Amino acid sequence: MSDPDMTPPVPQKDIWLRGLYMLLIAVLVWLAQMVLQFLTLVQFVLMVVDKGRPNAQIAAFGKRLGLWLAKAAAFQTAGAKEKPWPWTE
């Protein structure tokens, strides 16, 4: 008996290709975390200088980056078949 919530298994020939994508996305996630840490520091400094007001562009970019990280995590854990950007929009 199989669980109806379970997704069907990935065909054996596609597992290695998915593994390659997972490796590439893992590198992109690492880079995204580095960018996030840098922008966190920049945003903090700007807020100190500008009396607590956050930079709107950094805040908006952070939201988009968070959405991308969520899509990447879903693909990495096989919670989604769709790959994140740059393979899809």
PyMOL commands that set and color helices and strands:
alter all, ss='L'
color gray80, all
select helices_A, chain A and resi 12-49+56-76
alter helices_A, ss='H'
color red, helices_A
deselect
rebuild
show_as cartoon
